[in-house]
């Protein structure tokens, strides 16, 4: 017996669309197109087609809103059954509602909903081509307000062991509970907030997934309640989605996901983040290409040539001082509003198999963080806009880099591309590693090295260097992470990417600030190629035995510090930009770069503080 609408109490979760073109889509036509999609999908999978039995009132008009709906049944074998003999019957409902030029599509079957969404986006003719999904901006304006109850957050930051990739928050007013620094690298994929649908419905919690053009309100108790609420939703979308007085960024603390290339220009920096699995395999397979890939991540450098008026650019890729080739990075917007990055080789990368592996790393969007002077960031395959605040990182240690012949770009002594650990700290080692080995902690005045110093560079390291001053009260434990500058020019500006990799390494390995974990780590690889990379008061030792014995006697009361030594930032440039910020001159590329760097370093400092450690960044204390 056919069912009627009055027997239906749908869960109100809809995808919202707007009509486009000169010819309007009609409710019955959209339903027919949806039926066709469902049947064709079953055919392609070799499954029994869904059955659409008649209903008593397939089309209705209620208070100016047109409704069309259909019931269908799908027969499928249970997912847990291997073989034949059992069949489940799933009954589903589809509802299409139209009011003016706003449409709502409701599916009880999420699989069909997602399939239809793709068809609508790609359609060039027919009923689907006459509607378009509401954009993130339109959903935000119409359906995201205050008293936020739930937030689904995804991170734009580089993956870290101390910061979640994603998280879900719940509360009664989350907009006031967000951390302006800790949460600014997250964007919300979905949200539940409180808004007024009518004079009678004044505090309704409404969920929204802006990128999918979808909202949800929950179960309804009757068809009449469903229809009335649907009308309120369609009216609200029509009235507010283009209202210039409403914010399209309702939670300004958070980053915003960007689905358009408009306004994204002037790329200036690329950070290459080597995947964790590469570093892990490098630790085990020290003689194969994995080791080289891990070392490439430490020394990779991109020199960018922007394409005027575009987000596109070309980049010369270097391994230390050796040029590997030139790549063109080109962004395109697909018909489904996705942004894709295409990378093509302009020249080079035509050497051995290893260069092919390096090319693969440089072409994978998941490994790249790209910074733009327009304030945008491309990270893990997506664009984001972050509204950086004037929260300042001020724990800088300034060291004059012009006191000797130190080569800013050279992180460590090399024999070809191999880390020449045996030369570290020698008189002719002018790398940053050499400076640390000869002078730490008396780096600024280039005094003699004092205390205990161990080099632990490599895959799965605890730090590039570990320093202990066992004569201090309390003893001082310092983990030192070193990174060569991408430029040694006297006119070099601030770079975020130069710090992103080394700060990420520092935070990834912060657990080794614990004395017991550090001892276990240094004991485990005490017999490797770094076994004699140990200094005590300037004298190189044969092994780590003395250091480990000293560590055993320290006790647990230590003053702990994590240090990043990266001389890219010049003190003179830093103070010039700070003065511009103080004067209110904010619409500048160098200001945005410093604000991005502040955000990165403040996040790292917070992670260190949580483990009882200080965080210091050492850079070039010039006085130009």
HELIX and SHEET records of a PDB file:
HELIX    1   1 UNK A    5  UNK A    7  5                                   3    
HELIX    2   2 UNK A   27  UNK A   44  1                                  18    
HELIX    3   3 UNK A  110  UNK A  122  1                                  13    
HELIX    4   4 UNK A  127  UNK A  130  5                                   4    
HELIX    5   5 UNK A  136  UNK A  143  1                                   8    
HELIX    6   6 UNK A  174  UNK A  176  5                                   3    
HELIX    7   7 UNK A  210  UNK A  212  5                                   3    
HELIX    8   8 UNK A  223  UNK A  240  1                                  18    
HELIX    9   9 UNK A  276  UNK A  284  1                                   9    
HELIX   10  10 UNK A  289  UNK A  299  1                                  11    
HELIX   11  11 UNK A  353  UNK A  363  1                                  11    
HELIX   12  12 UNK A  365  UNK A  367  5                                   3    
HELIX   13  13 UNK A  401  UNK A  403  5                                   3    
HELIX   14  14 UNK A  421  UNK A  423  5                                   3    
HELIX   15  15 UNK A  432  UNK A  439  1                                   8    
HELIX   16  16 UNK A  497  UNK A  508  1                                  12    
HELIX   17  17 UNK A  510  UNK A  513  5                                   4    
HELIX   18  18 UNK A  515  UNK A  524  1                                  10    
HELIX   19  19 UNK A  545  UNK A  552  1                                   8    
HELIX   20  20 UNK A  571  UNK A  582  1                                  12    
HELIX   21  21 UNK A  589  UNK A  610  1                                  22    
SHEET    1   A 6 UNK A  59  UNK A  62  0                                        
SHEET    2   A 6 UNK A  65  UNK A  76 -1                                        
SHEET    3   A 6 UNK A  88  UNK A  99 -1                                        
SHEET    4   A 6 UNK A 102  UNK A 107 -1                                        
SHEET    5   A 6 UNK A  11  UNK A  19 -1                                        
SHEET    6   A 6 UNK A 131  UNK A 133 -1                                        
SHEET    1   B10 UNK A  59  UNK A  62  0                                        
SHEET    2   B10 UNK A  65  UNK A  76 -1                                        
SHEET    3   B10 UNK A  88  UNK A  99 -1                                        
SHEET    4   B10 UNK A 102  UNK A 107 -1                                        
SHEET    5   B10 UNK A  11  UNK A  19 -1                                        
SHEET    6   B10 UNK A 214  UNK A 219 -1                                        
SHEET    7   B10 UNK A 204  UNK A 209 -1                                        
SHEET    8   B10 UNK A 186  UNK A 195 -1                                        
SHEET    9   B10 UNK A 150  UNK A 155 -1                                        
SHEET   10   B10 UNK A 166  UNK A 170 -1                                        
SHEET    1   C 5 UNK A 256  UNK A 258  0                                        
SHEET    2   C 5 UNK A 382  UNK A 385 -1                                        
SHEET    3   C 5 UNK A 376  UNK A 379 -1                                        
SHEET    4   C 5 UNK A 368  UNK A 372 -1                                        
SHEET    5   C 5 UNK A 267  UNK A 272 -1                                        
SHEET    1   D 4 UNK A 300  UNK A 306  0                                        
SHEET    2   D 4 UNK A 313  UNK A 319 -1                                        
SHEET    3   D 4 UNK A 322  UNK A 333 -1                                        
SHEET    4   D 4 UNK A 339  UNK A 348 -1                                        
SHEET    1   E 8 UNK A 396  UNK A 399  0                                        
SHEET    2   E 8 UNK A 613  UNK A 620  1                                        
SHEET    3   E 8 UNK A 558  UNK A 570  1                                        
SHEET    4   E 8 UNK A 475  UNK A 482  1                                        
SHEET    5   E 8 UNK A 465  UNK A 469 -1                                        
SHEET    6   E 8 UNK A 452  UNK A 455 -1                                        
SHEET    7   E 8 UNK A 534  UNK A 536 -1                                        
SHEET    8   E 8 UNK A 539  UNK A 540 -1                                        
SHEET    1   F 2 UNK A 414  UNK A 415  0                                        
SHEET    2   F 2 UNK A 418  UNK A 419 -1                                        
END                                                                             
